[in-house]
Amino acid sequence: MDKSFQNMIASLFGAIFVPVFEFLYGEGDVVKYIMTALICFIILDWISGVRASKKDNSYASKYGIDGIFRTFFIVLLPAGGHFLDLVAGTNGIIFGAFAIGILYHVMQSMTANALRAGWGDYFPDWLITRLTNWVREELESKLSRAESRKNMKTGEEK
C-alpha cells in the first residue's frame, strides 16, 4: 500500500471517529482517558474470560456472542450519561458515575476471570487473598454460570 493512501485512510478514520466519539462521550482528556481505560479493561476481561472458560471447559460460543452485545450495551451507557449531563447541566457528573461504576465492575469481572484461569499463581499470596475477597461474589457467580453451561453442553440436569 502506498504511503499517501495509508495517510488518506488514517485521516478519513480520524475525521469520522473523533466527532462521533466526542458526540457520544463529550470532549476533554478525562473523557478520552476514562473511555480508553474502560475499553482496555473490557479487552482484558474478554481475554481472561475466554481463557477461564477454556480452562474449566465451560466455553460456549453462544455465551460469547451474547457477550459482544453486552459489551456494546456497556460501552454505550456512559454515552447515555453524557446526554443526561447535557440535559441536566451537570457537567460530566452522570457520565463519570456511569463510567467509573462500569469500570469498577469490569475490573472485578476481569480479576475473577483471571483467578478462574489460574493466573493467581503469578502474584504474591497476600495480594491474591485481597483480590479474592474483593471479587468473591463475582467469582462465585462466574463459577456457578460456568457449571450450568457445562451441564447444558453435556445435557445433564442441574
N, C-alpha and C positions, 0 to 999 in steps of 0.2 A: 504494500500500500504506500502510495506516495505521501510525503510529509504534509503537503498542503491539504490533501484530502483528510488526513487524520486531524489536522487543526480545524478544518471545517466541521467535522463530526463533533469534536470536543466543544467547539463554540456553539453549535446547534444544541447539544445536550445541555450546556450551561444556560443558554438562552431560554430553554423550556423548563428545566429543572428548578433553577433558582427562584423565578417568580412563583411557580406552583408551590414550592416549599414555603416561601415567605407568606403566600396567601393562606396556606393551611395552618402554619405554626407561628407565624409572626417573624419579626426581624430581630437581629441582635446576636451577639456572641453567646449569651447564656442559652438562648433558644437553640442555636446551632450545636452547641456542645452537649446540652442535655439530650437532644434527639440523636446525636451521634453516639453518645453513651448508651442510650436505650437500644438503638439498632445493634451496637456492638454486643451488648449483653444478651439480646434476643438471639443473635447468631451463636454465641457461646452456649446458650440454653439449648438451642437446636442440636448443636454438636454433642453436648453432654447427654441430651435426651436420647438421641439415636444410639450412642454408644451404650448407655444404660439399658435400653430396651433390647439391644442385640445381646448384651451380656446375660440378662435374665430371661431371654427367649420370649419376650412379650411384644416384639416388633410387629406392628400391623400397619400396612400401607394406608388403610382407610383412616386410622387414627392420625397418621402423619399428614394426610391430605386435609383432614379437618383442622389440623394444626396450622396449616398455611392460612386458612380463612380466619382462624382465631388470631393469628399474628396480624393480619391486615386490620382486623377489628381493634386490636390492642394499640396498634400504631396510629390509628385514626382517632382514638379517644382524646389525646392531647389537642388535636385539631379542633374537636368539639369544644374543649376547654378554652381554646384561643377565641373561638367565635363567641362563646358566652362572656369572655372577658371584654370583647368589643361591645357587646350589648350592655353589660353591666358597668363598663368603665372601670374595671378592677385591675387594669394594667398588668396582666400576666399571672395573677394570683391563682385563678382557676386552672389555667394551663399548667402552672407549676405544681399545683396539688395533684392533678391527674398524672402528670409526667413522673413526679417523684414517687407517687403511690405505685404506678405501674413498674417503674424501675426497681423499687423495693421488692415487689412480688416476683419479677423476672429474676432478680438476683437470688432470691430464695429458691425458686424453681431450678435455676442453674446449679446452685450449690447442692441441692437434694439429688439432682441427676448425676452430678459428679461423684457424690458419695455412693450412689447406686452403681455407678460404673466402676467403682473400686479405686478411684483416683485419690482417695483419702490417705493411701499409704505413702504418698509423696510429701506429706505435711506432718509437722510435729503433733504428738498426741494431744497436747493442751489446746491446740488450735482446732483439731478435729472434734474434740469434746464440745467446745464452744459453738462450732458450726453446726454440729448435730443437734445441740439443744436449740439453736436458733431456728432450724428448719425441721424440727421433729414432726410437727403436724403435716407439713408439706410432704415430707419423706414418707410418712405413714400413708397418706393419701395416694401418693405415686405408687407405692408398693401394692396397695390394695387394687388400684386400677390395673397395674401390670398383671397381677394374679388373675383378675377377672378376664383380661384379654387373652391370657394363656389358656384359661378354661374354655373361652369361646372358640379358640383356634382348635382345641382338641375335642370340642363337642361335649365336654363334661359339664355337669350341673354344679353350681357353687353351693 
